[in-house]
Amino acid sequence: MKIRPSAAVTAVVLACLAIPSAATPAAAAGPTVQCATLGVSSYLSATRESLDTLRPLDLWVRDTEADGHHVAVRLISQESDGDIVTWRWHHYYGGSGDGTEWRTYASSSEGIRRVKVQAAVFEGDTQIRQCQSGWDA
């Protein structure tokens, strides 16, 4: 015996499925940038919630060398008035061949015009080498 859903049940299910896709366009697609150098690769992806907020903001870093060093990643942003803001480092100590991602947000009362990602290889507190992406378009 086959059970067929009523037209009303089908309409409710279709309406519920349509809600997330209808609500999604309110948040504009945001920047995606990346950089890599010997020992580290990194990636930044964000959604522009408003002119002054990126949420969510995903920072990803991977340690690519078995050299005993650790890696870190951070956001660099330019405010609407042209000032550059260098955000705090997110350090990863998990070892070569692995990485991690931080889901966070960035907000500035001066507005966030554009962003880039910076990654580095560290020995303790000393930066050994680093890379930076270009500014997002």
Sequence and secondary structure as in RCSB ss.txt:
>XXXX:A:sequence
MKIRPSAAVTAVVLACLAIPSAATPAAAAGPTVQCATLGVSSYLSATRESLDTLRPLDLWVRDTEADGHHVAVRL
ISQESDGDIVTWRWHHYYGGSGDGTEWRTYASSSEGIRRVKVQAAVFEGDTQIRQCQSGWDA
>XXXX:A:secstr
      HHHHHHHHHHHHHHHHHGGGSEEEEEEEEEETTEEEEEEEEEEETTEEEEEEEEEEE   SS EEEEEE
EEEETTS EEE   EEE S TT EEEEEEEEE TT EEEEEEEEEEEETTEEEEEEE     
